[in-house]
Amino acid sequence: MIKIKNAFSNKIHHFSPAQLIFTFYLVAVVVAVSLLSLPVARQEGADWSFINALFTAVSAVSVTGLTTVSIVDTFTVPGIIILAFVLQFGGVGVMAVGTFIWLLLGRKIGLKERRLMMIDQNQSNLSGIVKMIKQILILILTIEIIGALTLGTYFLSYYPTWQEAYLHGFFASVSATTNGGFDITGESLVPFAKDYFVQFITMILIITGAIGFPVLVEVKEFITHKGGRFRFSLFTKITTITFACLITFGTVAILLLEFSRFFKDMSWHESFFYALFQSVTTRSGGLATMDVSEFTLPTLLIMSGLMFIGASPSSVGGGIRTTTFALNILFLYHFARGNKSIKLFRREIHEEDLIKSLVVLLLAIFICSSAVIILTITEPFTMIQILFEVCSAFGTTGLSMGITPDLSTIGKCVIMCLMFIGRVGLLTFLFILESRQKPPKYHYPVERVIIG
């Protein structure tokens, strides 16, 4: 037994940071399956096979929201609280939660732990990483508490008891802030399709979770900053502008495409809020105020593209991320103009970041295309239903055209892989293949290759 333990410890010791992060998320899925499968968590007679348990756990850890079972009909109140805990764990990241536990225990956080935090939060610098993790936890918990109290109090007019109202408020706040996409209404936010206050608060929570933790930290520092000029980082500027542009584009596109169709007999404010909410939720939210399958094909294709892009780096969301999309667009523009470098806000984009953004985009297209091909073979659904499901899973969004419960076992496994990859991040997923071999000390002659 001791030999096995030592062998395992030695194996773990030789793991790269990316491999450790990947392993930690796998362990988190196992723990989630165990917790959600507890008898106290499930209602009697609920359909809870192993594949359903695994699918729900992966969806919760990856904060996606796709589910093969009805949450409200499957889980008891303790089960709903456990699910909210798993969403919290998956949303802020395993290393952020680990840091919180280490700090509570008074344990010193060493260089290895800091490197793991850096990888988990998609950062490129060790400096100030522990301080940033503390700020992230405080900010997210504060936002969730405010959201829970606001929605819980408002829900007193919807539910017969204060316990039920605040339970719904608590879960809705956690689900929206972590972009989990789960609901305990049984109908997502369809019951609140005419309630603009609930929609507004939910959109604010989704945006705070998806826009990126470093952005929230910088905004907090800007508000508390005294004296002198405050400078936002290039990351915050690119992320915020791209995020806002994507939401605006999605809203306008949905309004125009559905103007004479789904929105035909609606007032301007009903159409606007339907379009705005569905645009915001494609950032990785997963909650919906309507059945998205009622939209036309062009709208569904645009929503699929928005979900493929996903949220910002170092956030609760998945996808290729907003900065990847922005850098690829900027690269195409400047390359077409013959520019050798990209200059933005009096700063120059690092060449390595451009290479990473292109690698992420190509890898994402390959993975999602492969998933679509596999699902067209194994599943009896239309191409748009499959594409929408794949983009939703990869972007850890959670929107669906209603095919998730009817997927085959192979189909569910494919979607689980997409959700998991979307949560850990494509670069982390790619770096699990990283070799520790020393770089070669020689180079071959360089030769040009004809392109295009």
C-alpha positions in Angstrom: 0.0 0.0 0.0 2.8 2.4 0.9 4.6 1.5 -2.4 1.5 2.3 -4.4 1.0 5.6 -2.5 4.7 6.5 -3.2 4.4 5.5 -6.8 1.3 7.7 -7.2 2.9 10.6 -5.4 6.0 10.4 -7.7 3.7 10.2 -10.8 1.8 13.3 -9.7 5.0 15.1 -8.9 6.1 14.7 -12.5 2.8 16.1 -13.9 3.0 19.5 -15.6 0.7 22.3 -14.1 -1.7 21.8 -17.0 -1.9 18.1 -16.4 -2.5 18.7 -12.7 -5.3 21.2 -13.4 -6.9 18.7 -15.8 -6.6 16.0 -13.1 -8.1 18.2 -10.5 -11.1 18.9 -12.6 -11.5 15.1 -13.2 -11.4 14.6 -9.5 -14.0 17.4 -9.1 -16.3 15.5 -11.4 -15.9 12.3 -9.4 -16.7 14.2 -6.2 -19.7 15.9 -7.8 -21.1 12.5 -9.0 -20.7 11.1 -5.4 -22.4 14.1 -3.8 -25.3 14.4 -6.3 -25.9 10.6 -6.0 -26.4 10.7 -2.2 -29.9 9.5 -1.2 -30.6 12.7 0.7 -29.9 14.7 -2.6 -32.4 12.9 -4.8 -36.2 12.5 -4.7 -37.7 9.0 -4.5 -38.3 7.4 -7.9 -36.2 9.9 -9.8 -34.5 8.6 -12.9 -30.8 8.6 -11.9 -28.7 6.2 -14.0 -24.9 6.4 -13.9 -24.7 8.2 -17.3 -27.3 10.8 -16.1 -25.3 11.3 -12.9 -22.0 11.7 -14.8 -23.6 14.0 -17.3 -25.1 16.2 -14.6 -21.8 16.3 -12.7 -19.8 17.3 -15.8 -22.3 19.9 -16.7 -22.2 21.3 -13.2 -18.4 21.3 -12.8 -18.1 22.9 -16.2 -21.0 25.3 -15.3 -22.8 24.5 -18.6 -26.4 23.8 -17.7 -27.2 21.1 -20.2 -29.0 18.3 -18.4 -30.6 15.0 -19.2 -32.9 15.1 -16.2 -35.3 17.7 -14.8 -33.5 19.4 -11.9 -36.7 20.3 -10.0 -38.1 16.8 -10.3 -34.8 14.9 -9.5 -33.3 16.8 -6.6 -34.5 17.5 -3.1 -33.7 20.9 -1.4 -30.4 19.4 0.0 -29.6 18.2 -3.5 -30.3 21.7 -5.0 -27.9 23.2 -2.4 -25.2 20.6 -3.3 -25.7 21.4 -6.9 -25.3 25.1 -6.2 -22.0 24.3 -4.3 -20.7 22.3 -7.3 -21.6 25.2 -9.6 -19.7 27.6 -7.3 -16.7 25.2 -7.3 -16.7 24.9 -11.1 -17.4 28.6 -11.7 -14.5 30.2 -9.8 -12.2 27.3 -10.5 -10.7 24.4 -8.5 -7.6 26.4 -7.6 -9.5 29.4 -6.4 -11.5 27.2 -4.0 -8.3 25.4 -3.1 -6.6 28.7 -2.3 -9.5 29.7 -0.1 -9.2 26.4 1.8 -5.4 26.8 2.1 -5.8 30.3 3.5 -8.4 29.2 6.0 -6.1 26.4 7.2 -3.2 28.9 7.5 -1.1 26.9 5.0 1.7 28.7 3.1 1.0 28.9 -0.6 4.2 28.0 -2.4 5.5 28.5 -5.9 3.9 25.3 -7.3 0.5 26.2 -6.0 0.9 29.7 -7.5 1.7 28.2 -10.9 -1.4 26.1 -10.7 -3.5 29.1 -9.9 -1.9 31.0 -12.8 -2.8 28.2 -15.2 -6.3 27.7 -13.8 -7.1 31.4 -14.1 -5.5 31.7 -17.5 -2.9 34.3 -16.3 0.6 34.9 -17.7 2.2 36.3 -14.6 2.8 34.9 -11.1 3.0 38.3 -9.5 0.0 39.1 -7.3 -1.8 35.9 -8.2 -2.8 35.1 -4.6 -4.1 38.6 -4.0 -6.1 38.4 -7.2 -7.6 35.1 -6.2 -8.7 36.6 -2.8 -10.3 39.6 -4.6 -12.1 37.3 -7.1 -13.6 35.2 -4.3 -14.7 38.2 -2.3 -16.2 39.9 -5.4 -18.0 36.8 -6.7 -19.5 35.9 -3.2 -20.5 39.6 -2.7 -22.3 39.7 -6.1 -24.0 36.4 -5.4 -25.2 37.4 -2.0 -26.6 40.8 -3.3 -28.2 38.9 -6.2 -29.7 36.3 -3.9 -31.2 38.8 -1.5 -32.5 41.0 -4.3 -34.2 38.2 -6.2 -35.3 36.3 -3.1 -37.0 39.4 -1.8 -38.6 40.1 -5.2 -39.7 36.4 -5.5 -41.9 36.8 -2.3 -44.6 37.9 -4.6 -44.2 34.8 -6.8 -44.0 32.0 -4.2 -46.2 31.1 -1.2 -43.5 30.9 1.5 -40.4 33.0 2.1 -38.3 29.8 2.3 -39.3 28.9 -1.3 -38.8 32.5 -2.5 -35.3 32.8 -1.1 -34.3 29.3 -2.2 -35.2 30.3 -5.8 -33.4 33.6 -5.3 -30.3 31.9 -4.0 -30.1 29.3 -6.7 -31.0 31.8 -9.5 -28.2 34.1 -8.3 -25.6 31.3 -8.1 -26.6 29.8 -11.5 -26.6 33.2 -13.2 -23.3 34.5 -11.7 -21.5 31.2 -12.4 -23.2 31.1 -15.8 -24.4 27.6 -14.8 -27.6 27.7 -16.7 -29.4 25.4 -14.4 -32.8 26.3 -13.0 -35.3 25.0 -10.4 -38.4 26.4 -12.1 -38.5 23.5 -14.6 -38.9 26.1 -17.4 -35.7 28.2 -17.1 -36.8 31.9 -17.1 -39.8 31.4 -19.3 -42.1 32.2 -16.3 -40.4 35.6 -16.1 -40.6 36.4 -19.8 -42.7 39.5 -19.1 -40.8 40.4 -15.9 -38.1 42.8 -17.0 -36.8 43.3 -13.4 -35.9 39.6 -13.0 -34.4 39.6 -16.5 -32.3 42.8 -15.8 -30.9 41.4 -12.6 -30.2 38.1 -14.2 -28.4 39.7 -17.1 -26.2 41.8 -14.8 -25.2 38.6 -12.9 -24.5 36.7 -16.1 -22.3 39.6 -17.4 -20.3 39.9 -14.1 -19.5 36.2 -14.3 -18.7 36.1 -18.0 -16.8 39.3 -18.5 -13.6 38.1 -16.7 -12.4 38.2 -13.2 -9.4 40.5 -13.9 -11.9 43.0 -15.4 -14.0 42.9 -12.2 -10.9 43.4 -10.1 -9.8 46.4 -12.2 -13.2 48.0 -12.0 -13.2 47.6 -8.2 -9.7 49.1 -8.0 -10.9 52.0 -10.3 -13.8 52.7 -8.0 -11.7 52.6 -4.8 -8.7 54.4 -6.5 -7.8 57.8 -5.0 -5.7 60.4 -6.6 -3.8 60.3 -9.9 -4.9 58.8 -13.2 -6.0 55.2 -13.3 -5.0 53.1 -16.3 -7.0 50.1 -17.3 -5.0 47.2 -18.8 -5.0 46.3 -22.5 -6.8 43.1 -21.6 -9.6 44.9 -19.9 -10.1 47.3 -22.8 -10.1 44.6 -25.4 -12.4 42.3 -23.4 -14.9 45.0 -22.5 -15.2 46.4 -26.0 -15.5 42.9 -27.6 -18.0 41.8 -25.0 -20.2 44.9 -25.6 -19.9 44.6 -29.3 -20.9 40.9 -29.3 -24.0 41.6 -27.1 -25.0 44.6 -29.3 -24.5 42.6 -32.5 -26.5 39.6 -31.1 -29.4 41.8 -30.0 -29.6 43.7 -33.3 -29.3 40.6 -35.4 -32.0 38.7 -33.5 -34.3 41.8 -33.7 -33.8 42.1 -37.4 -34.1 38.4 -38.3 -37.1 37.8 -36.1 -38.9 41.1 -36.6 -41.5 39.7 -39.0 -41.4 36.2 -37.5 -41.2 35.5 -33.8 -41.6 39.2 -32.8 -44.3 39.8 -35.3 -47.2 40.5 -32.9 -45.1 41.8 -30.0 -44.5 45.4 -28.7 -41.1 47.0 -29.1 -40.1 46.5 -25.5 -41.1 42.8 -25.5 -39.1 42.2 -28.7 -36.1 44.2 -27.4 -35.9 42.3 -24.1 -36.4 38.9 -25.8 -33.5 39.8 -28.2 -31.3 41.3 -25.5 -31.7 38.5 -23.0 -31.0 35.8 -25.6 -27.9 37.7 -26.8 -26.6 38.1 -23.3 -27.2 34.5 -22.4 -25.1 33.3 -25.4 -22.1 34.7 -23.7 -22.3 31.5 -21.5 -25.4 32.1 -19.4 -27.6 29.3 -20.6 -30.8 30.6 -19.1 -33.6 31.5 -21.5 -36.9 33.4 -21.5 -38.3 31.4 -24.4 -38.0 28.1 -26.3 -35.0 28.9 -28.6 -36.2 26.3 -31.1 -38.9 28.8 -32.1 -36.3 31.0 -33.7 -35.6 30.7 -37.4 -32.5 29.0 -38.9 -30.4 32.2 -39.5 -31.0 33.3 -35.8 -30.0 29.9 -34.5 -26.8 30.0 -36.6 -25.9 33.4 -35.3 -26.6 32.2 -31.7 -24.4 29.1 -32.4 -21.6 31.4 -33.5 -21.9 33.6 -30.4 -21.9 30.5 -28.1 -18.8 29.2 -30.0 -17.0 32.5 -29.1 -18.2 32.3 -25.5 -17.2 34.3 -22.5 -13.9 36.1 -21.6 -10.7 34.4 -20.4 -10.4 33.9 -16.7 -14.1 33.9 -16.2 -16.8 31.3 -15.5 -17.5 30.7 -19.2 -16.1 28.6 -22.0 -15.7 28.8 -25.8 -12.7 30.2 -27.7 -13.1 33.4 -25.5 -13.7 37.0 -26.5 -10.0 38.0 -26.7 -9.2 35.1 -29.0 -12.0 36.2 -31.3 -10.8 39.9 -31.1 -7.1 39.1 -31.8 -8.0 36.9 -34.8 -10.1 39.7 -36.3 -7.4 42.2 -35.6 -4.7 39.9 -37.1 -6.7 39.4 -40.3 -7.3 43.2 -40.7 -3.7 44.2 -40.1 -2.3 41.3 -42.2 -4.5 42.4 -45.1 -3.1 45.9 -44.7 0.5 44.6 -44.7 1.2 45.6 -41.1 3.9 43.5 -39.3 2.5 44.3 -35.9 -0.8 45.1 -34.2 -0.9 48.4 -32.2 -3.9 49.1 -30.0 -4.4 51.8 -27.3 -0.7 52.8 -27.5 0.3 49.2 -26.9 1.6 46.5 -29.2 0.1 42.9 -29.1 2.7 40.3 -28.3 3.4 37.9 -31.2 3.0 34.9 -29.0 -0.5 35.9 -28.0 -1.4 36.1 -31.7 -0.1 32.6 -32.3 -2.0 31.3 -29.3 -5.2 32.9 -30.5 -4.9 31.3 -33.9 -4.0 27.9 -32.4 -7.1 28.1 -30.1 -9.4 29.0 -33.0 -8.1 26.2 -35.3 -8.2 23.6 -32.5 -11.8 24.7 -31.5 -13.0 24.4 -35.1 -11.4 20.9 -35.4 -12.9 19.7 -32.1 -16.4 21.1 -32.8 -16.4 19.9 -36.4 -15.4 16.4 -35.3 -18.2 16.4 -32.6 -20.7 17.5 -35.2 -19.7 14.7 -37.6 -19.9 12.0 -34.9 -23.3 13.2 -33.7 -24.7 13.3 -37.2 -23.8 9.6 -37.4 -25.1 8.5 -33.9 -28.1 10.9 -33.5 -31.4 11.2 -35.4 -31.5 15.0 -35.2 -31.2 17.8 -37.8 -27.9 19.4 -38.5 -28.9 22.7 -36.8 -30.0 20.9 -33.7 -26.7 19.1 -33.5 -24.6 22.2 -34.3 -26.5 24.3 -31.7 -26.0 21.6 -29.1 -22.2 21.3 -29.9 -21.6 25.0 -29.7 -23.6 25.3 -26.5 -21.6 22.5 -24.9 -18.2 23.8 -26.1 -19.1 27.4 -25.0 -20.4 25.9 -21.6 -23.6 27.9 -22.3 -26.4 25.3 -21.7 -28.9 26.4 -24.3 -30.6 23.6 -26.1 -33.2 22.9 -28.8 -34.5 20.2 -26.5 -32.5 17.2 -27.7 -30.2 16.7 -24.7 -32.3 14.1 -22.8 -32.8 12.1 -26.0 -29.1 11.8 -26.9 -27.6 8.3 -27.2 -24.9 7.2 -24.7 -22.3 8.0 -27.4 -23.9 11.4 -27.9 -23.9 12.2 -24.2 -20.2 11.2 -24.0 -19.3 13.6 -26.9 -21.2 16.4 -25.2 -19.6 15.7 -21.9 -16.1 15.9 -23.5 -17.0 19.2 -25.1 -18.3 20.7 -21.8 -15.2 19.5 -20.0 -12.8 20.9 -22.6 -14.7 24.2 -22.7 -14.3 24.6 -19.0 -10.6 23.7 -18.5 -9.8 25.8 -21.6 -8.3 24.8 -24.9 -4.8 25.9 -24.1 -4.8 23.8 -20.8 -6.3 20.9 -22.8 -3.5 21.3 -25.4 -0.7 21.6 -22.8 -1.6 18.3 -21.1 0.5 16.9 -24.0 3.3 19.1 -23.1 6.7 17.5 -23.0 9.4 18.2 -20.4 12.2 17.5 -22.8 14.8 20.1 -23.2 14.6 22.2 -26.4 17.1 21.2 -29.1 20.4 23.1 -29.2 20.5 23.2 -33.0 18.3 24.4 -35.9 18.0 23.3 -39.5 18.2 25.7 -42.4 15.0 27.7 -42.9 13.1 27.3 -46.1 10.0 29.1 -47.3 6.8 27.3 -48.3 4.2 28.6 -50.8 1.0 29.6 -49.1 -2.4 30.4 -50.5 
